Amino acid sequence: MTDLWLSAKEIAAAGLHNLPTSKVSVIDKAKRENWPSRPRAGRGGGREYPVSALPQKAREQLLSRELSVGSAVPATVALAEVPAVAEERGTTGLADWQRRCMEARAAILMEVERLAQIGGQEKAIVHLLATADRGELRPDLQALIPIANAKSGKEGKRTISRRSLFRWKAETVKAGIAALAPREAVIQQEVPAWAPALMKLYRVPTQRPLAAIMEDLPAALPAGVPVPSYSAARRFLKSVSVVDRERGRHGPNGLLKFKAFRRRSTDDLMPFEIVSSDGHCFKADVAHPIHGRPFRPEVCAVIDLATRYVSGWSAGLAESAHVVMDAIRSSVEAHGQFGGFYTDNGSGYVGEMIAGEVTGLLTRIGATPVNSIAGRAQSRGKVERLQGTLWKRAARSLPTYSGRDMDNEARRRVVKIVEADIKRAGASPLMMQWDQFLHWAGEQVEAYNNRPHSALPKVRDPQTGKLRHQSPAEALEAARAQGWEPMLLGDKVVEDLFRPQLLRTAVRGEISLPWGRYFSHELEPFGGEKVRVGYDIHDGSRVWVRTLDNRLICIAHRDANVVPEMPASKVEHMRRERENRRIALKEQQIALIRAENGPALLEMSAEMPVEALRFQAELEAEFALSDRLPVTPEPAAVSETGIPLDPDQRFAFWHEVDAAIAAGQPVTGHLRGWHRDYQTLSEFRARNDLKELTAAFGSAFPIAAAG
């Protein structure tokens, strides 16, 4: 134990029993009695003497004065040091009352150590306990006694014992000051017998309310187990940790929102070391660029994680790799290459066109694809937040907003108005056209980049003079001012980089793609080898063929090796001949149809083709000649049954039989049967139709009289 040393001036000022009250007299007494001494450190020099060299009564007087009045001599340990000591390892999990008790015990032990330098440890403890029992300790020490005891509730009122002081001393030497903290009584809560059945009904993904669960609980309890009240069940659920309580009501991914997590810092990133991207279905209706009907487009943005700057964006009719490629293209054109590309596992990001090892766009621009764990959207919180602060915020400013928080009644009213406008005018003033939407979306991205972002450092606004967060554009400019420069690419390089590529095998100078074949003589030496084929999605007339190490071989053109099966002149001649024959045939058919409708109709056609007019003249000459020829009737040839064999005569004979039957004249059964069957034949129908035409159009058709 170290001793307490006092100077001659301090001993004289204390006014102790049988000791001088002047500095010179104390020095003389010390020399006469040979007190131990040592040079005094500090300003003024001199010597100082140990308290143990003083007479016994003087030491006891000094000890009592220290306990009751306050220290008139310098103390080696102050109570102000206790809070700092209390932050030792092992005390961070203590409750407030445990920490206060620990600090009070430590302060009392420190006071004992200080007083022991005056009168020894045993006397220091005896004097401290006796003075505490009488309530005569210094106010600051007296207030610590019930706190250190901690036996009557959490703010104990009883005093401490000699045994407790020695126990605290031993625990401090063994385990440090943290051992002085009292242990909190652990109450072992008994799990009710009905708890397992309750938790089984509660942990279901349908997330049934407790009131509904209590209705089914009696049937699920074992025999003899009483049914708890609603309040008891609610108290038990509240006592279970939130993770254990919600397990089953939420899947592994949904349970993450109740668990601890890590925040990812971007403080050490330079601009465009890592960018992130994500697609988003825009939550407002826009006019479709093809049919004009309402639809929700797919938007995609590329954000720099260091500055939160949206460096590129694109929009399309649906989520696809081409929309992602266009967003990357706009980013690289404006702000150069980036290092890492952090995305989810969507098809637009993991396909060969974007992430392929050889032909993928990221490989060709020197970027590394990094994909998050499936179902862990929290790891991409920065780009997920962008959807709300950029696209969702922008969509809410439109009347066609269709998010979940849109009022259903207002939404239905807007839909009806838009549908009525489209039916009436083909468009609606409430809904943006596609080109208007693209321009508007670009303005929203620009506004986002110039809006303060809470994740960026604070700066003083030059206009208002107030502190605010930087905007992404200001953060990017600040990085430029500190020496960062974008790695920009030339226009021709960018144009070539952003052509999609496929791996194909060259065969005899040809490259086959799903939409056609491409040929070049320069491909002939590469027969049977794999090559990289770049193409323009808007121009299918040519492709760019490269080796696997990206050396340009040639530009192959579509169907460059295709020749006609026959010479073009011969084919053209055959095609013209066939055309003329088909035209002549059709003209004859047209003329015949018009001739069948009589000369009056033919005269009405002022612009009849020459061939038709010639055919009409031939028909009229033939009809006139037939009228001038003498008619010499020949005997009709008949069958054994008396029915004529000539078709025209047979048709006339049928009319004679028909007239006889109509007049009620006697007709044989055989003729009656023939009369019935003959009118069903095509021979009869053809001649009957011709007879009707003759009656309708006059003498244009010379038909023999038939009945």
Solvent accessible surface area in square Angstrom, and as a share of the most:
residue,aa,sasa,rsa
1,M,143,0.64
2,T,105,0.61
3,D,46,0.24
4,L,7,0.03
5,W,61,0.21
6,L,1,0.01
7,S,14,0.09
8,A,4,0.03
9,K,141,0.60
10,E,57,0.26
11,I,1,0.00
12,A,9,0.07
13,A,90,0.70
14,A,7,0.05
15,G,35,0.33
16,L,8,0.04
17,H,79,0.35
18,N,115,0.59
19,L,13,0.06
20,P,30,0.19
21,T,106,0.62
22,S,52,0.33
23,K,110,0.47
24,V,104,0.60
25,S,44,0.29
26,V,0,0.00
27,I,49,0.25
28,D,62,0.32
29,K,32,0.14
30,A,4,0.03
31,K,145,0.62
32,R,168,0.61
33,E,88,0.39
34,N,128,0.66
35,W,23,0.08
36,P,78,0.49
37,S,42,0.27
38,R,104,0.38
39,P,96,0.60
40,R,91,0.33
41,A,91,0.70
42,G,62,0.59
43,R,234,0.85
44,G,79,0.76
45,G,31,0.30
46,G,53,0.51
47,R,116,0.42
48,E,25,0.11
49,Y,13,0.05
50,P,6,0.04
51,V,1,0.00
52,S,66,0.43
53,A,26,0.20
54,L,4,0.02
55,P,50,0.31
56,Q,70,0.31
57,K,134,0.57
58,A,0,0.00
59,R,48,0.17
60,E,63,0.28
61,Q,63,0.28
62,L,0,0.00
63,L,0,0.00
64,S,51,0.33
65,R,62,0.23
66,E,0,0.00
67,L,1,0.00
68,S,52,0.34
69,V,115,0.66
70,G,18,0.17
71,S,53,0.34
72,A,69,0.54
73,V,8,0.05
74,P,76,0.48
75,A,45,0.35
76,T,79,0.46
77,V,48,0.27
78,A,51,0.39
79,L,55,0.27
80,A,88,0.68
81,E,82,0.37
82,V,6,0.04
83,P,76,0.48
84,A,77,0.60
85,V,46,0.27
86,A,0,0.00
87,E,115,0.52
88,E,70,0.32
89,R,235,0.86
90,G,58,0.56
91,T,0,0.00
92,T,117,0.68
93,G,77,0.74
94,L,42,0.21
95,A,38,0.30
96,D,103,0.53
97,W,33,0.12
98,Q,14,0.06
99,R,52,0.19
100,R,106,0.39
101,C,1,0.01
102,M,0,0.00
103,E,42,0.19
104,A,2,0.01
105,R,21,0.08
106,A,3,0.02
107,A,4,0.03
108,I,1,0.00
109,L,17,0.09
110,M,35,0.16
111,E,7,0.03
112,V,8,0.05
113,E,52,0.23
114,R,8,0.03
115,L,0,0.00
116,A,4,0.03
117,Q,16,0.07
118,I,3,0.02
119,G,15,0.14
120,G,30,0.29
121,Q,53,0.23
122,E,84,0.38
123,K,74,0.31
124,A,0,0.00
125,I,4,0.02
126,V,75,0.43
127,H,48,0.21
128,L,1,0.01
129,L,23,0.12
130,A,40,0.31
131,T,9,0.05
132,A,4,0.03
133,D,97,0.50
134,R,147,0.53
135,G,45,0.43
136,E,89,0.40
137,L,11,0.05
138,R,28,0.10
139,P,115,0.73
140,D,68,0.35
141,L,2,0.01
142,Q,49,0.22
143,A,60,0.46
144,L,36,0.18
145,I,3,0.02
146,P,42,0.26
147,I,46,0.23
148,A,0,0.00
149,N,10,0.05
150,A,20,0.15
151,K,126,0.53
152,S,53,0.34
153,G,60,0.57
154,K,116,0.49
155,E,86,0.39
156,G,0,0.00
157,K,169,0.72
158,R,147,0.54
159,T,64,0.37
160,I,12,0.06
161,S,54,0.35
162,R,113,0.41
163,R,202,0.74
164,S,16,0.10
165,L,3,0.01
166,F,67,0.28
167,R,104,0.38
168,W,3,0.01
169,K,68,0.29
170,A,62,0.48
171,E,54,0.24
172,T,43,0.25
173,V,116,0.67
174,K,184,0.78
175,A,68,0.53
176,G,25,0.24
177,I,9,0.05
178,A,27,0.21
179,A,34,0.27
180,L,1,0.00
181,A,16,0.12
182,P,23,0.15
183,R,226,0.82
184,E,91,0.41
185,A,89,0.69
186,V,120,0.69
187,I,156,0.79
188,Q,154,0.68
189,Q,117,0.52
190,E,153,0.68
191,V,101,0.58
192,P,35,0.22
193,A,69,0.53
194,W,29,0.10
195,A,2,0.02
196,P,91,0.57
197,A,14,0.11
198,L,0,0.00
199,M,18,0.08
200,K,159,0.67
201,L,35,0.17
202,Y,23,0.09
203,R,90,0.33
204,V,41,0.24
205,P,107,0.67
206,T,107,0.62
207,Q,80,0.35
208,R,72,0.26
209,P,87,0.55
210,L,20,0.10
211,A,60,0.47
212,A,26,0.21
213,I,0,0.00
214,M,26,0.12
215,E,140,0.63
216,D,59,0.31
217,L,0,0.00
218,P,66,0.42
219,A,100,0.78
220,A,48,0.37
221,L,20,0.10
222,P,83,0.52
223,A,108,0.84
224,G,83,0.80
225,V,31,0.18
226,P,100,0.63
227,V,77,0.44
228,P,16,0.10
229,S,66,0.42
230,Y,105,0.40
231,S,47,0.30
232,A,24,0.18
233,A,0,0.00
234,R,121,0.44
235,R,147,0.54
236,F,24,0.10
237,L,11,0.06
238,K,162,0.69
239,S,62,0.40
240,V,30,0.17
241,S,63,0.41
242,V,58,0.34
243,V,34,0.20
244,D,57,0.30
245,R,48,0.18
246,E,20,0.09
247,R,105,0.38
248,G,30,0.29
249,R,27,0.10
250,H,35,0.15
251,G,42,0.40
252,P,111,0.70
253,N,70,0.36
254,G,30,0.28
255,L,8,0.04
256,L,46,0.23
257,K,136,0.57
258,F,61,0.26
259,K,85,0.36
260,A,106,0.82
261,F,143,0.60
262,R,222,0.81
263,R,203,0.74
264,R,150,0.55
265,S,87,0.56
266,T,22,0.13
267,D,130,0.67
268,D,139,0.72
269,L,47,0.23
270,M,91,0.41
271,P,9,0.06
272,F,9,0.04
273,E,76,0.34
274,I,62,0.31
275,V,0,0.00
276,S,2,0.01
277,S,0,0.00
278,D,16,0.08
279,G,21,0.20
280,H,16,0.07
281,C,51,0.31
282,F,0,0.00
283,K,49,0.21
284,A,0,0.00
285,D,18,0.10
286,V,0,0.00
287,A,1,0.01
288,H,27,0.12
289,P,61,0.39
290,I,141,0.71
291,H,107,0.48
292,G,18,0.18
293,R,96,0.35
294,P,43,0.27
295,F,32,0.13
296,R,102,0.37
297,P,0,0.00
298,E,20,0.09
299,V,0,0.00
300,C,2,0.01
301,A,2,0.01
302,V,0,0.00
303,I,1,0.01
304,D,0,0.00
305,L,17,0.09
306,A,18,0.14
307,T,6,0.04
308,R,23,0.08
309,Y,31,0.12
310,V,4,0.02
311,S,9,0.06
312,G,3,0.03
313,W,54,0.19
314,S,7,0.05
315,A,19,0.14
316,G,11,0.10
317,L,78,0.39
318,A,65,0.50
319,E,97,0.43
320,S,42,0.27
321,A,22,0.17
322,H,74,0.33
323,V,14,0.08
324,V,4,0.02
325,M,13,0.06
326,D,51,0.26
327,A,0,0.00
328,I,0,0.00
329,R,75,0.27
330,S,27,0.17
331,S,0,0.00
332,V,1,0.00
333,E,89,0.40
334,A,59,0.46
335,H,22,0.10
336,G,0,0.00
337,Q,48,0.21
338,F,4,0.02
339,G,35,0.34
340,G,9,0.08
341,F,2,0.01
342,Y,26,0.10
343,T,2,0.01
344,D,32,0.17
345,N,69,0.36
346,G,21,0.21
347,S,93,0.60
348,G,2,0.02
349,Y,6,0.02
350,V,67,0.39
351,G,28,0.27
352,E,125,0.56
353,M,38,0.17
354,I,0,0.00
355,A,28,0.21
356,G,3,0.03
357,E,157,0.71
358,V,60,0.35
359,T,7,0.04
360,G,0,0.00
361,L,0,0.00
362,L,1,0.01
363,T,65,0.38
364,R,31,0.11
365,I,2,0.01
366,G,60,0.58
367,A,8,0.06
368,T,83,0.48
369,P,55,0.35
370,V,71,0.41
371,N,61,0.31
372,S,9,0.06
373,I,129,0.65
374,A,75,0.58
375,G,46,0.44
376,R,76,0.28
377,A,45,0.35
378,Q,107,0.47
379,S,28,0.18
380,R,21,0.08
381,G,35,0.34
382,K,48,0.20
383,V,1,0.01
384,E,61,0.27
385,R,114,0.42
386,L,2,0.01
387,Q,11,0.05
388,G,30,0.29
389,T,42,0.25
390,L,4,0.02
391,W,1,0.00
392,K,70,0.29
393,R,131,0.48
394,A,5,0.04
395,A,0,0.00
396,R,127,0.46
397,S,81,0.53
398,L,27,0.13
399,P,61,0.38
400,T,3,0.02
401,Y,15,0.06
402,S,24,0.15
403,G,12,0.12
404,R,249,0.91
405,D,92,0.47
406,M,44,0.20
407,D,87,0.45
408,N,106,0.54
409,E,108,0.49
410,A,23,0.18
411,R,51,0.19
412,R,142,0.52
413,R,128,0.47
414,V,20,0.11
415,V,49,0.28
416,K,140,0.59
417,I,79,0.40
418,V,4,0.03
419,E,67,0.30
420,A,52,0.40
421,D,12,0.06
422,I,22,0.11
423,K,174,0.74
424,R,172,0.63
425,A,76,0.59
426,G,48,0.46
427,A,41,0.32
428,S,4,0.03
429,P,123,0.77
430,L,58,0.29
431,M,6,0.03
432,M,38,0.17
433,Q,64,0.28
434,W,45,0.16
435,D,101,0.52
436,Q,100,0.45
437,F,0,0.00
438,L,62,0.31
439,H,126,0.56
440,W,37,0.13
441,A,0,0.00
442,G,24,0.23
443,E,88,0.40
444,Q,44,0.20
445,V,10,0.06
446,E,103,0.46
447,A,47,0.37
448,Y,8,0.03
449,N,5,0.02
450,N,83,0.43
451,R,62,0.23
452,P,70,0.44
453,H,17,0.08
454,S,66,0.43
455,A,50,0.38
456,L,11,0.05
457,P,88,0.55
458,K,124,0.52
459,V,46,0.27
460,R,151,0.55
461,D,24,0.12
462,P,121,0.76
463,Q,170,0.76
464,T,92,0.53
465,G,34,0.33
466,K,145,0.61
467,L,104,0.52
468,R,57,0.21
469,H,53,0.23
470,Q,23,0.10
471,S,4,0.03
472,P,0,0.00
473,A,24,0.18
474,E,62,0.28
475,A,10,0.08
476,L,7,0.04
477,E,101,0.45
478,A,35,0.27
479,A,14,0.11
480,R,77,0.28
481,A,92,0.72
482,Q,157,0.70
483,G,59,0.57
484,W,27,0.09
485,E,115,0.52
486,P,21,0.13
487,M,123,0.55
488,L,106,0.53
489,L,49,0.24
490,G,42,0.40
491,D,126,0.65
492,K,175,0.74
493,V,76,0.44
494,V,7,0.04
495,E,106,0.48
496,D,32,0.17
497,L,20,0.10
498,F,20,0.08
499,R,31,0.11
500,P,5,0.03
501,Q,9,0.04
502,L,50,0.25
503,L,70,0.35
504,R,72,0.26
505,T,52,0.30
506,A,0,0.00
507,V,85,0.49
508,R,206,0.75
509,G,1,0.01
510,E,46,0.21
511,I,0,0.00
512,S,59,0.38
513,L,13,0.06
514,P,106,0.67
515,W,100,0.35
516,G,20,0.19
517,R,142,0.52
518,Y,0,0.00
519,F,27,0.11
520,S,17,0.11
521,H,138,0.62
522,E,103,0.46
523,L,0,0.00
524,E,115,0.52
525,P,105,0.66
526,F,49,0.21
527,G,41,0.40
528,G,59,0.57
529,E,88,0.40
530,K,114,0.48
531,V,1,0.01
532,R,15,0.05
533,V,0,0.00
534,G,3,0.03
535,Y,20,0.08
536,D,53,0.27
537,I,88,0.45
538,H,163,0.73
539,D,56,0.29
540,G,31,0.30
541,S,57,0.37
542,R,95,0.35
543,V,1,0.00
544,W,23,0.08
545,V,0,0.00
546,R,31,0.11
547,T,13,0.08
548,L,92,0.46
549,D,98,0.51
550,N,61,0.31
551,R,145,0.53
552,L,91,0.45
553,I,24,0.12
554,C,10,0.06
555,I,64,0.32
556,A,0,0.00
557,H,92,0.41
558,R,106,0.39
559,D,71,0.37
560,A,57,0.44
561,N,61,0.31
562,V,101,0.58
563,V,121,0.69
564,P,99,0.62
565,E,172,0.77
566,M,79,0.35
567,P,90,0.56
568,A,75,0.58
569,S,88,0.56
570,K,94,0.40
571,V,43,0.25
572,E,79,0.35
573,H,101,0.45
574,M,94,0.42
575,R,135,0.49
576,R,121,0.44
577,E,70,0.32
578,R,136,0.50
579,E,72,0.32
580,N,76,0.39
581,R,152,0.56
582,R,135,0.49
583,I,83,0.42
584,A,42,0.33
585,L,98,0.49
586,K,110,0.47
587,E,39,0.18
588,Q,96,0.43
589,Q,80,0.36
590,I,75,0.38
591,A,2,0.02
592,L,84,0.42
593,I,103,0.52
594,R,79,0.29
595,A,15,0.11
596,E,72,0.32
597,N,55,0.28
598,G,4,0.03
599,P,63,0.39
600,A,70,0.55
601,L,70,0.35
602,L,11,0.05
603,E,139,0.62
604,M,150,0.67
605,S,33,0.21
606,A,100,0.77
607,E,166,0.74
608,M,13,0.06
609,P,50,0.31
610,V,119,0.68
611,E,60,0.27
612,A,1,0.00
613,L,87,0.43
614,R,129,0.47
615,F,58,0.24
616,Q,24,0.11
617,A,57,0.44
618,E,102,0.46
619,L,33,0.17
620,E,81,0.36
621,A,64,0.50
622,E,110,0.49
623,F,57,0.24
624,A,43,0.33
625,L,92,0.46
626,S,50,0.33
627,D,110,0.57
628,R,171,0.63
629,L,104,0.52
630,P,114,0.71
631,V,135,0.78
632,T,104,0.60
633,P,124,0.78
634,E,141,0.63
635,P,130,0.82
636,A,52,0.40
637,A,60,0.47
638,V,82,0.47
639,S,38,0.25
640,E,182,0.82
641,T,76,0.44
642,G,36,0.35
643,I,17,0.08
644,P,11,0.07
645,L,103,0.51
646,D,58,0.30
647,P,50,0.31
648,D,75,0.39
649,Q,63,0.28
650,R,45,0.16
651,F,7,0.03
652,A,23,0.18
653,F,41,0.17
654,W,18,0.06
655,H,35,0.15
656,E,106,0.47
657,V,9,0.05
658,D,53,0.27
659,A,61,0.47
660,A,20,0.15
661,I,49,0.25
662,A,89,0.69
663,A,72,0.56
664,G,64,0.62
665,Q,100,0.45
666,P,135,0.85
667,V,27,0.16
668,T,84,0.49
669,G,60,0.58
670,H,106,0.47
671,L,36,0.18
672,R,109,0.40
673,G,15,0.15
674,W,39,0.14
675,H,23,0.10
676,R,144,0.52
677,D,79,0.41
678,Y,5,0.02
679,Q,72,0.32
680,T,88,0.51
681,L,92,0.46
682,S,76,0.49
683,E,42,0.19
684,F,19,0.08
685,R,128,0.47
686,A,60,0.46
687,R,69,0.25
688,N,43,0.22
689,D,80,0.42
690,L,72,0.36
691,K,75,0.32
692,E,105,0.47
693,L,70,0.35
694,T,33,0.19
695,A,91,0.70
696,A,75,0.58
697,F,82,0.34
698,G,40,0.39
699,S,106,0.69
700,A,19,0.15
701,F,33,0.14
702,P,75,0.47
703,I,58,0.30
704,A,75,0.58
705,A,102,0.79
706,A,16,0.12
707,G,92,0.88
